[in-house]
Amino acid sequence: MTLVDYLHEIYAVQRCISDNTQYQYDRSIRCLSEWLGHAIRIADLSDLLVSRWIRYLEQLWAPRTVAAKRRDVLVVWRDAARAGMCQPPGFVRRPRVPATNPVAWSLDEMRKLICATDNLTGDLANGLPRSRYFRCLLETGYQTGLRRGDLLAFDVSNVAGDVAAVTQCKTDQWQLVAVEPTTAECLIWLSRQLVEMQDPYWQTPLRWPHNIRWLTSSLDRLCRLADVPGGGLQRVRRTGATAIAAAGGDPMQYLGHKTPGLAYRCYVDRTKTGAAVRPPSV
């Protein structure tokens, strides 16, 4: 059985992954197959083979891109090993990815971005006003710290007062998130509008009714309108995590992470926390 067939016929069926994630895994596996010269079979997988492929990619692409390809293949490989179809990966060459500081918006930039939604005109395909939708999307994303998929699938029926219960798609963890009263009112208002228009997705008012790439380009246009650096919902998440860290809190629960330290490696913008490293006084 080929690894790409395993991805589509077994892994994607059993696991809660988005179409975009499945697409990315497919591209990485096909990249390995193209280098090998034929569709990679599960029985072909070995530490040395994949390490040679990674070494080849390092001559073509940036370390972060190569690391992403490596991760995609290993995720599906490990799952096939769990199913008893092969041996799990052992030591596979790991590209050296230089550490970078995650970039977040300042709180002032976040406010400017939210205020800029007042200047949006027109409606989305489902009839919701673009202005109200994007304000609610940004405020809910900032207040809850949810990943994009969980944010767009936010179930308004789970809101009770100023909290909502969310089951994270990526980790299957149950999490309570906070929403401000005005944001909760906006979510309910959007939901009622969808009910009046007999939209079957009225329980998830933040659902994006267009192609997901259109959401990215819409957020980029909003950033230009607000005169703030470009960025999507991932940067909204980083901004919330950075604000918590700057206030002396731990953003791990806000981000819904299982791994300690991941927040500071990938989400907290240290240039905006005031936590500079200073030499000891003499």
HELIX and SHEET records of a PDB file:
HELIX    1   1 LEU A    3  TYR A    6  1                                   4    
HELIX    2   2 LEU A    7  TYR A   11  3                                   5    
HELIX    3   3 ALA A   12  GLN A   14  1                                   3    
HELIX    4   4 ASP A   19  LEU A   36  1                                  18    
HELIX    5   5 ILE A   42  ASP A   44  5                                   3    
HELIX    6   6 ASP A   47  LEU A   57  1                                  11    
HELIX    7   7 PRO A   63  ARG A   82  1                                  20    
HELIX    8   8 LEU A  107  ALA A  116  1                                  10    
HELIX    9   9 THR A  117  ASN A  119  5                                   3    
HELIX   10  10 ARG A  130  THR A  144  1                                  15    
HELIX   11  11 ARG A  148  LEU A  152  1                                   5    
HELIX   12  12 VAL A  156  ASN A  158  5                                   3    
HELIX   13  13 PRO A  181  GLU A  196  1                                  16    
HELIX   14  14 ILE A  212  ALA A  226  1                                  15    
HELIX   15  15 LEU A  233  ALA A  246  1                                  14    
HELIX   16  16 MET A  252  LEU A  255  1                                   4    
HELIX   17  17 LEU A  262  CYS A  266  1                                   5    
HELIX   18  18 ARG A  270  LYS A  272  5                                   3    
SHEET    1   A 3 VAL A 159  ALA A 160  0                                        
SHEET    2   A 3 VAL A 163  THR A 167 -1                                        
SHEET    3   A 3 TRP A 174  ALA A 178 -1                                        
END                                                                             
